[in-house]
Amino acid sequence: MRPLRNMSSRSSTGRQDATISERLASAYYLGSRAQHPRAKNKMLYLSFPHVMTFDASHIADVFLKQPSLLIAGEKAVSIWHSDKLDKLIGGATKKVIVPHGTYMDFTARKNMLDLL
């Protein structure tokens, strides 16, 4: 099977108009911290349609019956995912919005939750 693209050969988003979130994600996921010797960082053409259409939100309320803690960054581009999940499960037990936080802050900054 032919790989769709080898992402490890790209050092940045390659776009001049990339957002700060995109640049931070690119630096993290393509950097040495996110690499593993057994992970070639390739996607097969065969799996691409499955990845692009996957959405588990339609079953979230079935599997998330236990108390839930949602943590999101105030400035995260992906905060809508947390809001959607909160509505789907009928309200989280606790929802924490970290001031000035972005998605990559939780991935790359170890002390991000100390801000709470």
C-alpha positions as CSV (number, residue, x, y, z in Angstrom):
1,M,0.0,0.0,0.0
2,R,1.3,3.4,-0.9
3,P,1.6,6.0,1.8
4,L,-0.4,9.2,1.4
5,R,2.4,11.4,2.6
6,N,5.5,11.1,4.9
7,M,4.9,14.0,7.3
8,S,8.3,13.6,9.0
9,S,10.0,15.2,6.1
10,R,8.1,18.5,6.6
11,S,9.5,20.9,9.2
12,S,6.6,23.3,9.3
13,T,3.2,23.9,7.8
14,G,4.8,25.5,4.7
15,R,2.2,28.2,4.6
16,Q,2.9,31.8,5.2
17,D,-0.7,32.3,6.5
18,A,-0.6,29.5,9.0
19,T,-2.2,30.4,12.3
20,I,-0.2,30.3,15.6
21,S,-2.1,27.1,16.5
22,E,-1.1,25.5,13.2
23,R,2.5,26.5,13.7
24,L,2.7,25.2,17.2
25,A,1.0,21.9,16.3
26,S,3.4,21.5,13.3
27,A,6.4,22.1,15.5
28,Y,5.2,19.7,18.1
29,Y,3.9,16.8,16.0
30,L,6.8,17.0,13.5
31,G,9.4,17.5,16.2
32,S,11.4,14.8,18.0
33,R,9.1,14.7,21.1
34,A,6.3,13.3,19.0
35,Q,8.4,10.7,17.1
36,H,8.9,7.0,17.8
37,P,11.2,4.6,16.0
38,R,8.3,2.2,15.2
39,A,6.0,5.0,14.0
40,K,6.8,5.9,10.4
41,N,4.2,8.8,10.4
42,K,2.6,7.6,7.2
43,M,-1.0,7.4,6.3
44,L,-2.2,4.8,3.7
45,Y,-4.5,5.8,0.9
46,L,-6.8,3.0,2.0
47,S,-7.3,4.5,5.4
48,F,-7.8,8.1,4.4
49,P,-11.6,8.0,3.9
50,H,-12.0,6.3,7.2
51,V,-10.0,8.9,9.1
52,M,-11.7,11.8,7.4
53,T,-15.2,10.5,8.1
54,F,-14.7,9.2,11.7
55,D,-16.8,10.8,14.3
56,A,-17.6,9.1,17.6
57,S,-19.8,11.9,18.9
58,H,-23.0,10.1,17.9
59,I,-22.2,7.4,20.6
60,A,-20.7,9.7,23.3
61,D,-23.8,9.6,25.4
62,V,-23.8,5.8,25.4
63,F,-20.2,5.4,26.6
64,L,-19.9,8.5,28.9
65,K,-22.3,7.7,31.6
66,Q,-19.8,8.2,34.4
67,P,-18.8,11.6,35.9
68,S,-16.9,13.6,33.4
69,L,-14.3,16.3,33.6
70,L,-13.8,18.5,30.5
71,I,-10.8,20.7,30.3
72,A,-10.4,23.2,27.4
73,G,-8.3,26.2,26.7
74,E,-10.1,29.5,26.4
75,K,-8.3,30.3,23.1
76,A,-8.3,26.8,21.7
77,V,-9.5,26.5,18.1
78,S,-10.9,23.1,19.1
79,I,-13.0,24.4,22.1
80,W,-16.1,23.7,20.1
81,H,-15.3,19.9,20.5
82,S,-15.6,20.3,24.3
83,D,-18.8,22.3,24.0
84,K,-20.3,19.8,21.7
85,L,-19.3,16.9,24.0
86,D,-20.7,18.7,27.0
87,K,-24.1,19.0,25.3
88,L,-24.0,15.4,24.0
89,I,-23.5,13.9,27.4
90,G,-26.0,16.1,29.1
91,G,-23.5,18.3,31.0
92,A,-20.1,17.4,32.4
93,T,-19.7,16.9,36.1
94,K,-17.1,19.6,35.9
95,K,-16.0,21.8,33.1
96,V,-12.8,23.8,33.3
97,I,-11.9,26.5,30.8
98,V,-8.2,27.5,31.2
99,P,-7.7,31.2,30.7
100,H,-5.6,32.0,27.6
101,G,-5.0,28.3,27.0
102,T,-4.7,26.8,23.5
103,Y,-4.9,23.2,22.4
104,M,-1.1,22.9,22.0
105,D,-0.5,24.4,25.5
106,F,-2.0,21.2,27.0
107,T,0.1,19.0,24.7
108,A,3.5,20.8,24.9
109,R,3.5,22.8,28.1
110,K,3.8,20.6,31.2
111,N,2.8,23.3,33.6
112,M,-0.4,24.4,31.9
113,L,-2.7,22.9,34.4
114,D,-0.9,24.7,37.2
115,L,-2.7,27.8,36.0
116,L,-6.0,26.5,37.4
